[in-house]
Amino acid sequence: MLQSVLALIDPRNYLHLLKVVNFYRYSHVAPKRLIRMGKGTAMAPNISLRNGERISIGKECHIGERSSLWAGDSTGKITIGNNVSLAPEVYITASDYQFVKGIPFRKQPKRERDVTIGNDVWLGVKVVVTAGVSIGDGCIVGAGAVVTKDLPPNTIAGGVPAKIIKNR
């Protein structure tokens, strides 16, 4: 009983709560207001967003739990078409670091390139889509795949790096 009372009056618990609220605002709520999002699109409450002003999502899409949509800091855009489903933990980025010998990677300039995902696309659990990739209409990408190159329309891809398995 005494432990419960002490926990209620411990200010560290309330400071931690403020940190959690701030993180939620930072990684989801504030950037979400800036996204262009079509009618009927739904997002899990625990996704991570960066630079929402450079993210566009079409109609009737679903963005799964713990997914991350990270647009570039200055130019890299993420454009998602209509009727797209992202399973949990999909990671899409429009920015990556350059690698120049002798310079720590975090001090190097980022290379921003647009990512485009067509209509009627399904990305499986833990798919990673890297900067500069275009995924055509009707594609399906299998769980755990890492998409580093464009995928033509109506293909099924999987693997690391993702390769076309067959046509849809």
N, C-alpha and C positions, 0 to 999 in steps of 0.2 A: 504494500500500500504506500509506504513512504517513497519507494522508487518512482511510483506513478506520479505522486505529487511533485517530487523533485523534477521529473521530466517535464511536467507542465510549466514550471516556473523557470526552467533553464532557457536563457535567451538564445543559445546556440541553435536550438530547434527552430525558432522563428526566423533566424538568419538563414538557416538552410532552406526553409520554405521560400523565402524571398529569392534565393539563388535559383531554385527550381522554377519558380514563376518567371523570372527573368530569362532563363534558358528557353523555356517554352515560347515566350514572346519572341526571342531572338531567332530561334530556329524554325518557327512555324507561323505564328500569328502575324507578325509585322510583314514578312515577305509575301505572305499569302494575299494580303490586301492589294499588292501591286501586280499580281498575276492576271493575265487575260484568260478567263476560263469560260468555256461554253456551258450551255444549259444542260442539266442532268449529270454533270461531272461531280464525282465524289472523291474525297481524299480521306485516308485514315487520319486520326487525330495526332499521330506521332511521327509524321514524316519530317524530313529536314529539307529546308529550302534555303537557297542563297541567291540573292539578286533577282528577286521576283519580277522586277520590271522587265527582265529579259527572258521571261518564261511565258509561253502561250500554250494553252491546252484546249483542245476542241470539245465537242459535245459528246455526252454519254460515255465519258471515260471513267476509269477507276484507278486510283493510285493507292497501292497496297501499303500495309503496315511497315514502318521503319524504312521506307524508300527515301532516297535522296535525289533531289533535282538541284544541281549546282551549276547555275549559269555563270558566265565569266564576269569578272569585276568591271570590265569596261565595254567589251564588244560581243563576247560569245553568247549566243542565244540558244535556247532550247525550244523547239517547236514540236508539239505533239498533235497529231491529227484527231479525227473523230473515232469513236468506238474503240479506243485503245485500252487495254488492261495491263497494268503493271502489278505483278505478284508482289508479295512481301520482299523487302530488302533489295529492291532494284536500285542501282546507282547509275545516274546519268550525269556526266560532267561535260561542260563546254570549255574547260580550261585545264591545262597541265603545265608543269614546269619544264623549262629547257635544261639541258645538262651540258655545261661548259666545264671542262676540267679545271680544278683548282678553286672553283667558286661553290660555296655551300648551296645546295639546291633551293633553300628557302630565300636566298638572296638573289636568285636568278629571276629574270623576267618570265612571266607566264606567257604561254602561247594559247591564245583563245581562238577557237574555231566553232562555228555553229553546228548544232546537232539537230537533225530533222527525223522525226518518226512519223511515218505515213498513217493512213486510215486503216482500221481493222487489223491492228497489230497486237500481238500478245507476247509480252516478255515474262518469262518464267522466274521463279524464285532465285534471288541473288544474281541476276544478270547484271553485268557491268557494260555500259556503253561509253566509249571514250570520245574525247573531243574530235570534232570534224566528221563524225559518222552520219550517214544517211541510211535509214532503214525503210525500205519500200512498202507500199500498201500491201496488206494481206500477209505480212511475214509473221512467223512464229519463231521465237528464240527460246531454246531449251534451258532449263534450270542450270545455273552456275556458269553459263557461257560468258565469255569476254569478247565483246564486239569491237574490233579495232579497225575494220574496213567496211565499206558500204555493202548492204545486202539488197539485191534486186527484189522487185515485187514478187509476192506469192511464193516465197521460198521458206523452207524450214531449216534452221541453222542451230548448231550446238558446238560445244567444245571450247578449248582455250588454246589459241584464239579461235573464235567462232568460224566454222566452215559450213557451207551449204551441204545439207544431208540429202534433201530431195525437194521437189516442187510441191506446192500445196494444191 
